């Protein structure tokens, strides 16, 4: 019996977007783990969201940074708004890989598959926010 050990705090999140169209802005909300959960101020983090050609690839399709696709917002400065332009979405329909990292902390917060599609979307709308617990 082998136990998996994870030495980073990253969480897997799948993102879907339509090619050649600006994305619907989405918000990641960060909270401190505990009872009760409190907002986690991310205003000092120098986030970048990198979309790679595939998992384990060094080929970057585009990078979002604070002020250029990423915005820290919210009354408690614990929300990260993510927006992709139509130009950034001008890729071939395929599944790519993405990472959200904080350069100052040198760690990955979120990662996963990023699917650019051109067909009918089967996405189920539940919430406009994704909650992340520190």
N, C-alpha and C positions, 0 to 999 in steps of 0.2 A: 504494500500500500504506500503510495507516494503522495505527499502533501505539497500542494502548490504554495509558494511563498512569494508575496508581492512586496518589493522594496520601494515602490513609489506610491504616490497617492492618486494617480490618474484614474479616471472613470471612463468607461466606454459609452459613447453617445453616437448614434447614427444620425446623419444629416442628409436630407434630400432636397434638391433644388432643380429648377428647370433650366436647361441650357439657354443661353442668349437672352435671359431675362433677369432683371434686378430681383433680388430675393425679397421676401417678406421679412422685415427685421424681426429678429428673435432676441429674447433676453435670457441670460443665465443669471440667476440670483444666488448669491453665496451666503451661507449661514455657518455659524460656529456650532459644532456638535455639542449637545448637552440638553439639559432640561431646565428651563425652556431654551429652545434654540434662539440665538440672537444673531442679528445681521453681522456679517464679516466684512469689514471695510477693506475694499480692494483698491482704493484710490492711489496707493503708493506702489502698486504692482505695474511693471512695464510689460503688459501682455502683448503677445503676438500669436496670431492664429495662422498656421502654415498649412497649405494644402499641397500634398505631395502626389506625384504621378501614381505611386502605389505604395503599399506597406514596405518598409525597410528601404525605400528609395531616397536618394539625396536630391532628386530632380524636383524642384519646387514649381508648381503651377502659378501660385500667387501667395502673397503674405498680407494679412490684415494687421494693422498696428493701432495703437491708441491715436485717435484723430484721423485715421484713414481706414475706416471700416469697423473699428471697435470704439465704443464710447462707454466710459464709466458714468453711471447715473444713479438716480434714486435718492431719496431723502437720507438714507443711511450709507450712501456710496457703496452699496453692495451688489449693484446690478451691472452686468456687462452686456451692452447692446451690440449685436453682430449684424452687419449689413454687407451684402455682396452686390457689386454693380453688374450690369449686363455685360460689360466688357470683360470682367473677371470670369463671368459664366460662359464665355465664348470658347468652350472646350468641347471635345467630342463626348457624346453621351457614354458614360462609363462610371465605374465605381473607383474612387480615388481614396486617399487616406489623409486625415487631418490631425493636427496637434494644436492644443491651446497651451502655451507655456508662458511662464513668467521669467523674463530674462534675468532680472535681478536676483531671483531665488534659484534660478537654474533648475526648475523642475516642471514637469508636465502636469497640468490640472485635468484636462479632458483630452480624449483622442477617440478615433474610430473611423468608420467608413463614411465617405462623403459621396453620395450618388448624384450625379448630374443626369437628368433624364429629359426626354422630349415628348414622352407620351402622356397618357392619362395618369394623374396622381392618385394613388390609393391611400394617401395620408389621412389619418383620423385626427381632426382638430380637437384637442382636449384643453390645453392651456397655452398661453403665449409665453410662459416662463418655464425654464428648467431650473430646479433647485439643486444646489450643490452644497454638501455639508462638509465643513473643514474638520 
